[in-house]
């Protein structure tokens, strides 16, 4: 008996020995977090880490304990001051949301509760399903549709394209594999389609060549005539046209394919209609702009990202599939250790039946809390606000002879560059890249660059609820200043 008592007293735990001390530290962390976001505009968008900070991340594996207050001090000193910057109002580089404080609280509470969202009869599972249902309503999908929360847009697209493959394969591809398909499948998308679709084709065993990139038209949307010709050509060559991917907001320029026409073609040609809406699907909730994505509600599957225009803290994506049975039949597996029971914990829905992950984080709470706090109508207005800001920036660019607009501004992405008299394309690329890097290094703004119609340009993607028009005025002024400084140095050499 004494040995049993001794074993009990020596059992270890990760819970703190002094909850009062941890409580005090937690209040400090929360206070610091409030200041961090409240004063975000006063800090640089991004800054390079000093050598001593970089060396901190080369420290060896910790083998003995340290006080949690010291651990937090390390984070406060070496991590928090050096973010990517996407919460800052002048972060317009890659297409990201700006997060929100309520969502961050939701992430914290989800971690504290610690639920695994693979399934089961518990509140987190019901909330996950509720948030998916809200997403269906936002884009006009029926309540009977399937859906799942995932890590982000790449995975959401893989979910939709996997269902498309299995439905169109012509065999039980889950059992027999892609080698048993009677005809090779072909998918179609604009040549502006996101690179995640190539990864999807490779992961699905179809290969990159199964994705035909259709040339874009002058508005950088998929060319409808070229699409029809490609479908006919593939069918004549013995391939099976299986899926057309409509892009609701291309990553380079924000172009929106003609979704209504694509829906019609898909119906006529017996194709699965998938919409990559990771950039623009949620325009469907914007009162002034929703017509830009008309037809999205006719899709067979949609990929969208709550961590973009719903500003959920990373990561949060969503895949929706019109036919819930086709969705489940693509992924469901029921091993003996995950069988349902008539009552108790295992009597709830098995959410892992709708995706690739068995273990799933509680992503729904951060989305749910922010939607409850602000209401979906406010998020719609914020989308319209970003689109209006992009048009405002476009007007500033068009009014300034030192700039050149490189593509039409359809939604909230502006592609442009600074001019340099007499410069070759190669020198223009170097000139604009230097402006972009100086903006980053001086902490002014974060832009990215890309290539449109074979020409290099800068890209401003305004997916930020903190951005104001005076930030865009500042951007233009600082770009003009940097352009003059860089050009003067180049001329003097």
C-alpha positions as CSV (number, residue, x, y, z in Angstrom):
1,X,0.0,0.0,0.0
2,X,2.9,2.4,0.9
3,X,4.4,1.8,-2.6
4,X,1.1,2.7,-4.3
5,X,0.8,5.9,-2.3
6,X,4.4,6.8,-3.1
7,X,3.7,6.3,-6.9
8,X,0.6,8.5,-6.6
9,X,2.5,11.3,-5.0
10,X,5.3,11.3,-7.6
11,X,3.0,11.3,-10.7
12,X,3.8,14.3,-12.9
13,X,1.6,16.7,-14.8
14,X,1.9,19.7,-17.1
15,X,-0.4,21.8,-15.0
16,X,1.3,24.6,-13.2
17,X,2.2,24.1,-9.5
18,X,0.9,27.6,-8.8
19,X,-2.3,28.6,-10.7
20,X,-2.2,32.1,-9.1
21,X,1.1,32.8,-10.6
22,X,0.0,31.6,-14.0
23,X,-3.2,33.7,-13.7
24,X,-1.1,36.8,-13.1
25,X,1.1,36.0,-16.1
26,X,-2.0,35.4,-18.2
27,X,-3.4,38.8,-17.4
28,X,0.0,40.3,-18.4
29,X,-0.1,38.4,-21.7
30,X,-3.7,39.6,-22.4
31,X,-2.8,43.2,-21.6
32,X,0.3,43.0,-23.8
33,X,-1.9,41.6,-26.6
34,X,-4.3,44.4,-26.4
35,X,-1.5,47.0,-26.7
36,X,0.0,45.0,-29.5
37,X,-3.0,45.4,-31.7
38,X,-4.2,48.8,-30.4
39,X,-0.8,50.3,-31.4
40,X,-0.2,48.2,-34.5
41,X,-0.4,51.3,-36.8
42,X,2.6,52.9,-34.9
43,X,4.9,50.0,-35.7
44,X,6.7,49.1,-38.9
45,X,4.8,46.7,-41.1
46,X,7.9,44.5,-41.2
47,X,11.4,44.7,-40.1
48,X,14.5,42.5,-40.5
49,X,15.6,40.5,-37.5
50,X,19.0,41.4,-36.0
51,X,21.6,38.7,-35.8
52,X,21.1,38.2,-32.1
53,X,17.4,37.5,-32.6
54,X,18.1,35.0,-35.5
55,X,20.7,33.2,-33.3
56,X,18.0,32.8,-30.6
57,X,16.2,30.3,-32.9
58,X,19.3,28.1,-33.1
59,X,19.3,27.3,-29.3
60,X,19.5,23.6,-28.5
61,X,16.6,21.5,-27.3
62,X,15.6,22.5,-23.8
63,X,16.1,19.5,-21.4
64,X,15.3,21.1,-18.0
65,X,12.4,23.5,-17.0
66,X,12.4,27.2,-17.0
67,X,9.9,29.6,-15.3
68,X,7.0,30.2,-17.6
69,X,7.4,34.0,-17.1
70,X,10.9,33.7,-18.6
71,X,9.5,31.7,-21.5
72,X,7.0,34.4,-22.2
73,X,9.7,37.0,-22.0
74,X,11.6,35.2,-24.7
75,X,8.5,35.3,-26.9
76,X,7.8,38.9,-26.2
77,X,11.4,39.9,-27.0
78,X,12.2,37.6,-30.0
79,X,8.9,36.7,-31.7
80,X,6.2,39.4,-31.3
81,X,8.3,42.3,-32.6
82,X,9.1,40.5,-35.9
83,X,5.8,39.3,-37.5
84,X,5.0,38.7,-41.1
85,X,3.0,41.9,-40.7
86,X,-0.4,40.9,-42.1
87,X,-2.3,42.4,-39.1
88,X,-0.8,45.8,-40.0
89,X,-3.0,48.3,-42.0
90,X,-0.4,48.7,-44.7
91,X,0.2,45.0,-45.4
92,X,-1.0,44.4,-48.9
93,X,1.5,41.8,-50.1
94,X,0.1,38.2,-50.4
95,X,-3.6,37.8,-50.1
96,X,-4.2,37.4,-46.4
97,X,-6.7,38.6,-43.8
98,X,-5.7,40.9,-41.0
99,X,-7.1,38.7,-38.1
100,X,-9.2,40.2,-35.3
101,X,-9.0,40.2,-31.5
102,X,-12.2,38.4,-30.8
103,X,-11.0,35.6,-33.2
104,X,-7.8,35.4,-31.3
105,X,-9.8,35.0,-28.0
106,X,-11.7,32.2,-29.8
107,X,-8.5,30.5,-30.8
108,X,-7.3,30.7,-27.1
109,X,-10.5,29.3,-25.8
110,X,-10.5,26.5,-28.4
111,X,-7.0,25.5,-27.3
112,X,-8.0,25.6,-23.6
113,X,-11.1,23.4,-24.3
114,X,-8.8,21.2,-26.3
115,X,-11.5,19.3,-28.3
116,X,-10.5,17.1,-31.3
117,X,-12.9,17.8,-34.1
118,X,-12.7,14.5,-35.8
119,X,-16.2,14.0,-34.5
120,X,-18.2,12.9,-31.5
121,X,-21.1,14.2,-29.4
122,X,-19.8,17.4,-27.9
123,X,-20.4,21.1,-28.3
124,X,-17.4,21.9,-30.5
125,X,-18.6,19.4,-33.1
126,X,-22.0,21.0,-33.2
127,X,-20.4,24.5,-33.6
128,X,-18.2,23.2,-36.4
129,X,-21.2,22.1,-38.3
130,X,-23.0,25.3,-37.5
131,X,-20.2,27.4,-39.0
132,X,-20.1,25.2,-42.1
133,X,-23.9,25.8,-42.4
134,X,-23.3,29.6,-42.2
135,X,-20.8,29.4,-45.0
136,X,-23.3,27.6,-47.2
137,X,-25.8,30.3,-46.5
138,X,-23.3,33.0,-47.3
139,X,-22.6,31.7,-50.9
140,X,-26.1,30.6,-51.6
141,X,-25.6,26.8,-51.2
142,X,-28.5,24.6,-50.1
143,X,-28.7,23.6,-46.4
144,X,-28.4,20.0,-47.5
145,X,-24.9,20.5,-49.0
146,X,-21.8,18.9,-47.5
147,X,-18.9,20.9,-46.1
148,X,-15.9,20.9,-43.9
149,X,-13.5,23.3,-42.2
150,X,-9.9,22.8,-43.3
151,X,-6.5,24.5,-43.0
152,X,-7.0,26.9,-45.9
153,X,-7.7,27.3,-49.6
154,X,-5.2,24.8,-50.9
155,X,-6.7,22.0,-48.9
156,X,-10.3,23.2,-49.6
157,X,-9.5,23.0,-53.3
158,X,-8.1,19.5,-52.9
159,X,-11.3,18.4,-51.2
160,X,-13.5,19.7,-54.0
161,X,-11.3,18.4,-56.8
162,X,-11.0,15.0,-55.1
163,X,-14.8,14.6,-55.0
164,X,-14.9,15.6,-58.7
165,X,-12.3,12.9,-59.6
166,X,-14.2,10.2,-57.7
167,X,-17.6,11.2,-59.2
168,X,-16.3,11.4,-62.8
169,X,-13.7,8.5,-62.7
170,X,-16.1,5.9,-64.2
171,X,-14.9,3.3,-61.7
172,X,-14.6,2.9,-57.9
173,X,-11.4,4.9,-57.8
174,X,-11.1,4.5,-54.0
175,X,-10.9,0.8,-54.3
176,X,-9.2,0.3,-57.7
177,X,-7.1,3.5,-58.1
178,X,-6.7,5.9,-60.9
179,X,-5.0,3.3,-63.1
180,X,-8.4,1.5,-63.5
181,X,-10.1,4.5,-65.0
182,X,-11.3,3.8,-68.5
183,X,-10.2,7.2,-69.8
184,X,-7.8,9.8,-68.4
185,X,-9.6,12.7,-66.9
186,X,-9.1,16.3,-67.9
187,X,-9.7,19.4,-65.7
188,X,-9.8,22.9,-67.1
189,X,-8.9,26.3,-65.6
190,X,-7.7,29.7,-66.6
191,X,-3.9,30.1,-67.0
192,X,-4.3,32.5,-64.1
193,X,-5.3,29.6,-61.8
194,X,-3.6,29.3,-58.4
195,X,-0.6,26.9,-58.2
196,X,-2.4,24.8,-55.5
197,X,-4.4,23.2,-58.4
198,X,-1.2,21.8,-59.8
199,X,-0.4,20.3,-56.5
200,X,-3.9,18.9,-56.3
201,X,-3.6,17.2,-59.7
202,X,-0.3,15.6,-58.7
203,X,-1.6,14.5,-55.3
204,X,-4.7,13.0,-56.9
205,X,-2.5,10.9,-59.2
206,X,-3.8,12.6,-62.3
207,X,-0.6,14.5,-63.1
208,X,0.0,18.1,-63.9
209,X,-0.9,17.5,-67.6
210,X,-4.4,16.6,-66.6
211,X,-5.0,20.3,-65.8
212,X,-5.4,22.2,-69.1
213,X,-4.6,25.9,-68.6
214,X,-6.9,27.8,-70.9
215,X,-5.7,31.2,-72.1
216,X,-7.1,34.2,-70.4
217,X,-9.0,36.9,-72.3
218,X,-8.1,40.6,-72.2
219,X,-9.8,40.9,-68.8
220,X,-7.6,38.0,-67.5
221,X,-10.7,35.7,-67.2
222,X,-10.9,32.3,-68.7
223,X,-11.5,32.5,-72.5
224,X,-14.8,30.8,-73.0
225,X,-14.3,30.0,-76.7
226,X,-10.9,28.5,-76.0
227,X,-12.4,26.4,-73.2
228,X,-15.1,25.0,-75.4
229,X,-12.4,24.2,-78.1
230,X,-10.2,22.4,-75.5
231,X,-13.1,20.3,-74.2
232,X,-14.0,19.2,-77.8
233,X,-10.4,18.5,-78.6
234,X,-9.8,16.3,-75.5
235,X,-13.0,14.4,-76.0
236,X,-12.0,13.6,-79.6
237,X,-8.5,12.5,-78.4
238,X,-10.0,9.9,-76.1
239,X,-9.8,11.9,-72.8
240,X,-12.7,12.4,-70.4
241,X,-13.4,16.0,-69.7
242,X,-14.3,15.9,-66.0
243,X,-14.2,19.3,-64.3
244,X,-14.0,23.0,-65.0
245,X,-12.5,25.3,-62.4
246,X,-13.9,28.8,-62.2
247,X,-11.8,31.3,-60.4
248,X,-13.6,33.9,-58.3
249,X,-10.7,36.3,-57.9
250,X,-7.3,35.4,-59.5
251,X,-4.3,35.8,-57.3
252,X,-2.4,38.0,-59.8
253,X,-5.1,40.6,-60.6
254,X,-8.4,39.6,-58.9
255,X,-10.1,38.8,-62.2
256,X,-13.4,36.9,-61.8
257,X,-14.3,34.3,-64.4
258,X,-17.7,34.3,-65.9
259,X,-19.2,31.9,-63.4
260,X,-22.7,31.8,-64.8
261,X,-21.4,30.9,-68.3
262,X,-19.1,28.2,-66.8
263,X,-22.0,26.7,-64.9
264,X,-23.9,26.5,-68.2
265,X,-21.0,24.9,-70.0
266,X,-20.5,22.4,-67.1
267,X,-24.1,21.3,-67.3
268,X,-24.0,21.0,-71.1
269,X,-20.7,19.0,-71.2
270,X,-21.4,16.9,-68.1
271,X,-18.5,18.5,-66.1
272,X,-18.1,19.0,-62.4
273,X,-18.1,22.7,-61.8
274,X,-15.7,23.7,-59.0
275,X,-15.1,27.3,-57.9
276,X,-11.9,28.4,-56.4
277,X,-13.3,31.2,-54.3
278,X,-10.5,31.5,-51.8
279,X,-10.0,35.2,-52.8
280,X,-13.5,36.3,-53.9
281,X,-16.2,33.8,-52.9
282,X,-17.2,35.9,-49.9
283,X,-18.0,38.9,-52.2
284,X,-21.3,37.1,-52.2
285,X,-22.1,38.8,-48.8
286,X,-21.0,42.3,-50.0
287,X,-24.1,44.4,-50.7
288,X,-22.6,46.5,-53.4
289,X,-20.4,44.0,-55.1
290,X,-22.1,40.6,-54.8
291,X,-23.1,40.6,-58.5
292,X,-19.4,40.2,-59.4
293,X,-19.6,36.5,-58.3
294,X,-23.1,35.8,-59.6
295,X,-23.3,32.1,-60.5
296,X,-21.1,30.8,-57.6
297,X,-24.3,29.3,-56.1
298,X,-24.5,27.0,-59.1
299,X,-21.2,25.3,-58.4
300,X,-20.8,21.6,-57.5
301,X,-18.1,22.5,-55.0
302,X,-16.5,25.7,-53.6
303,X,-13.3,26.5,-51.8
304,X,-13.3,29.6,-49.6
305,X,-11.2,31.0,-46.8
306,X,-12.6,32.5,-43.6
307,X,-9.0,33.6,-42.8
308,X,-9.1,36.1,-45.6
309,X,-12.2,38.3,-45.7
310,X,-13.7,37.0,-42.5
311,X,-10.3,37.8,-40.9
312,X,-10.2,34.6,-38.8
313,X,-6.8,34.1,-37.3
314,X,-4.8,31.6,-39.3
315,X,-5.7,29.0,-40.2
316,X,-9.3,28.5,-41.4
317,X,-10.5,27.3,-44.8
318,X,-13.7,25.7,-45.9
319,X,-14.7,23.3,-48.6
320,X,-18.4,23.0,-49.6
321,X,-19.9,20.3,-51.8
322,X,-23.4,20.5,-53.2
323,X,-24.1,16.8,-52.9
324,X,-23.3,15.8,-49.3
325,X,-23.5,12.1,-50.1
326,X,-20.9,12.4,-52.9
327,X,-18.7,14.4,-50.4
328,X,-18.9,11.8,-47.7
329,X,-18.5,8.8,-50.1
330,X,-15.2,10.3,-51.2
331,X,-13.6,10.2,-47.7
332,X,-15.6,8.2,-45.2
333,X,-13.9,5.2,-43.6
334,X,-15.3,3.5,-40.5
335,X,-12.7,1.4,-38.6
336,X,-13.9,-0.7,-35.7
337,X,-12.4,1.8,-33.2
338,X,-14.5,4.7,-34.6
339,X,-17.9,3.1,-34.8
340,X,-20.9,5.1,-33.8
341,X,-22.9,4.3,-30.6
342,X,-26.6,4.9,-29.9
343,X,-25.7,7.2,-26.9
344,X,-22.7,8.8,-25.4
345,X,-19.6,10.5,-26.8
346,X,-19.5,8.4,-30.0
347,X,-23.1,9.1,-30.9
348,X,-22.3,12.4,-32.6
349,X,-21.4,13.0,-36.3
350,X,-18.0,11.9,-37.5
351,X,-16.7,15.0,-39.1
352,X,-13.5,13.3,-40.4
353,X,-15.7,11.6,-42.9
354,X,-15.6,14.7,-45.0
355,X,-11.9,15.2,-45.4
356,X,-8.4,13.8,-45.1
357,X,-7.8,14.6,-41.4
358,X,-8.9,12.3,-38.6
359,X,-7.6,14.7,-35.9
360,X,-8.9,18.2,-36.5
361,X,-8.5,21.4,-34.5
362,X,-11.4,23.4,-33.2
363,X,-11.3,26.1,-36.0
364,X,-14.9,27.0,-35.7
365,X,-14.9,29.0,-32.5
366,X,-12.8,31.9,-33.7
367,X,-15.0,32.2,-36.8
368,X,-18.2,31.8,-34.7
369,X,-17.3,34.4,-32.1
370,X,-16.3,37.1,-34.6
371,X,-19.5,36.6,-36.7
372,X,-21.6,36.7,-33.5
373,X,-19.9,39.9,-32.4
374,X,-20.1,41.8,-35.7
375,X,-22.7,40.1,-37.8
376,X,-22.3,39.0,-41.3
377,X,-23.5,42.3,-42.7
378,X,-20.5,44.2,-41.3
379,X,-18.1,41.8,-42.9
380,X,-20.0,42.4,-46.2
381,X,-19.5,46.1,-45.8
382,X,-15.8,45.6,-45.1
383,X,-15.4,43.7,-48.3
384,X,-17.1,46.5,-50.2
385,X,-14.8,48.9,-48.4
386,X,-11.7,47.1,-49.6
387,X,-13.0,47.0,-53.1
388,X,-13.7,50.7,-53.0
389,X,-10.2,51.3,-51.6
390,X,-8.6,49.4,-54.5
391,X,-10.6,51.5,-57.0
392,X,-9.4,54.7,-55.1
393,X,-5.8,53.5,-55.4
394,X,-6.4,52.8,-59.1
395,X,-7.5,56.3,-59.6
396,X,-4.4,57.6,-57.9
397,X,-2.2,55.5,-60.1
398,X,-4.0,56.6,-63.3
399,X,-3.6,60.2,-62.3
400,X,0.1,59.9,-61.7
401,X,2.4,59.9,-64.9
402,X,5.1,58.1,-62.9
403,X,2.9,55.0,-62.6
404,X,1.5,52.5,-65.1
405,X,-1.6,50.3,-64.4
406,X,-0.8,46.8,-65.6
407,X,-4.3,45.2,-65.4
408,X,-7.9,46.2,-64.8
409,X,-8.9,46.4,-61.2
410,X,-11.9,44.1,-60.8
411,X,-12.1,43.6,-57.0
412,X,-9.4,44.5,-54.4
413,X,-6.1,43.7,-56.2
414,X,-4.2,46.5,-58.0
415,X,-1.4,45.5,-60.3
416,X,0.8,48.4,-61.4
417,X,4.4,49.6,-61.6
418,X,6.6,52.7,-61.6
419,X,7.8,54.0,-64.9
420,X,11.4,54.6,-65.7
421,X,12.1,56.5,-68.9
422,X,13.9,54.5,-71.6
423,X,14.3,51.5,-69.4
424,X,14.2,47.9,-70.7
425,X,11.8,45.4,-69.1
426,X,14.8,43.9,-67.2
427,X,15.7,47.3,-65.8
428,X,12.1,48.1,-65.0
429,X,11.9,44.9,-63.0
430,X,15.0,45.8,-61.0
431,X,13.7,49.3,-60.4
432,X,10.3,48.2,-59.1
433,X,11.7,45.4,-57.1
434,X,14.0,47.9,-55.4
435,X,11.1,50.2,-54.6
436,X,9.2,47.2,-53.1
437,X,12.1,46.1,-51.0
438,X,12.8,49.6,-49.7
439,X,9.1,49.9,-48.7
440,X,9.5,46.7,-46.7
441,X,12.8,47.5,-45.2
442,X,11.7,51.0,-44.1
443,X,8.6,49.5,-42.5
444,X,6.3,51.6,-44.7
445,X,4.2,49.0,-46.5
446,X,4.4,45.4,-47.7
447,X,3.7,44.9,-51.4
448,X,4.4,41.8,-53.4
449,X,5.3,41.4,-57.1
450,X,4.2,39.2,-59.9
451,X,4.1,39.0,-63.7
452,X,1.1,40.0,-65.8
453,X,1.0,39.5,-69.6
454,X,4.7,38.6,-69.4
455,X,5.6,41.9,-67.7
456,X,6.8,42.3,-64.1
457,X,4.7,44.5,-61.8
458,X,3.9,45.3,-58.2
459,X,0.8,44.1,-56.6
460,X,-1.4,45.6,-53.8
461,X,-4.0,43.2,-52.4
462,X,-6.2,45.1,-50.0
463,X,-7.7,42.5,-47.7
464,X,-7.4,44.4,-44.5
465,X,-10.1,45.9,-42.2
466,X,-7.6,48.3,-40.8
467,X,-6.6,50.0,-44.1
468,X,-7.7,53.6,-44.6
469,X,-7.5,55.7,-47.7
470,X,-4.8,57.9,-46.1
471,X,-2.6,54.7,-46.0
472,X,-3.0,54.5,-49.8
473,X,-2.1,58.2,-50.2
474,X,1.0,57.5,-48.1
475,X,1.9,54.6,-50.3
476,X,1.7,56.7,-53.4
477,X,3.8,59.5,-51.9
478,X,6.5,57.1,-50.6
479,X,6.7,55.2,-53.9
480,X,7.2,58.5,-55.7
481,X,10.0,59.5,-53.2
482,X,11.7,56.2,-53.4
483,X,11.5,56.1,-57.2
484,X,13.2,59.5,-57.5
485,X,15.9,58.5,-55.0
486,X,16.6,55.2,-56.8
487,X,16.5,56.7,-60.2
488,X,18.9,59.5,-59.1
489,X,21.5,57.0,-57.8
490,X,21.2,54.9,-61.0
491,X,21.7,58.0,-63.1
492,X,24.8,59.0,-61.2
493,X,26.5,55.7,-61.6
